[in-house]
Amino acid sequence: MNQNSSVLSLNPIPILIYSNTKSDGQRLGKKIDKDVHPNLSIATQKTVEDEIKALSKPLILLIEKSLADDHVVKFVEHIMKTYDPAEVGIFCLCRQSDNKRVASFAAHGLVDFQPTPVTSEILNARIALCHKNLVREKALKDAYIRDPLTSLPNRQHFLDQAKNLYASAKRDQIELMMAIIEPDHLGRINRHYGQSVGDHILQEIAGILIKRKRDTDLLCRFDGSKFVLLAVNMAETHLITFLDDMLASLQAHAFTAGTQKLWITGSIGATSYLGRDIVDMVYQAEEALFQSRSDGHNRFTILNEMTSDPVPVRSFM
């Protein structure tokens, strides 16, 4: 194993070379270790934005153009506004004459730079550094937006994402349904088996809900043992089946406490009532959840905008 392979022990990150011509990019690409970076693409000014959109993130954008080019400055500004540092790392190979501009150019989001000409060894070492920066930025982002126990989006990130969907629903462009899912009697399980068992149950519930949700749905660990799902354009006839299947999935799953199997149920409160804002919608779903729990657990209640009274729907005994 060469030294670059040992440095980059994580999954390879795509590299996009942005050059004046494709042949220039190909010549530069020959210096990059293909064993470490097998996913290598080349783009010119006409194709670079489409290439960035098409490639998986995170990626390293390797710019082989002069910093004296105003188009490069505007392009970097655009990329940094469009993508956060955990998605695109920018590494520029600049001309010797560009050195005076490097300090000011860093304010536009330049992650790293290297004067040309550059040897293969130095190039791969600087790419490895860019890779490490991307990994660090992703870890920082995940720490900010994800719940550390379940790895689901946390409450604040969910609300930030939901605001745009909510605004579209207010303009009658889409329909929204919010559901709060909570395991029944988790506090009793924590007291009897310990907090670690309860935490493990929440992790497994998160896995169950991830499998049940659609790609267009938002899911988060909202608070304590509560999970919130925001569904887009789900017909109410499908909603009843969807929620019932979710309860069935929880009840059919064998949770564990050491060598002992545990069988638990869940309760759900759902609403399509938009209310005044996204927080009001959460409140309506919580009211429906309270109704489900008051009626005996292991069921869901739908509160919609057609009625002011919850509509209880019994799941199964």
ABEGO torsion letter per residue (X at the ends): XBAAAAABABBBBBBBBBBABAAAAAAAAAABBAAABABBBBBBAAAAAAAAAABBOBBBBBBBBBAABAAAAAAAAAAAAABBAAABBBBBBBBAAAAAAAAAAAAAGBABBBBOBBBAAAAAAAAAAAAAAAAAAAAAAAAAABBAAAGBBBAAAAAAAAAAAAAAAAAGABBBBBBBBBBBGAAAAAAAAEAAAAAAAAAAAAAAAAAABBAABBBBBABEABBBBBBBGBBAAAAAAAAAAAAAAAAABBBBBEABBBBBBBBBBBBABAEABAAAAAAAAAAAAAAAAAAGEGBBBBBBAABABBBBBBBBX
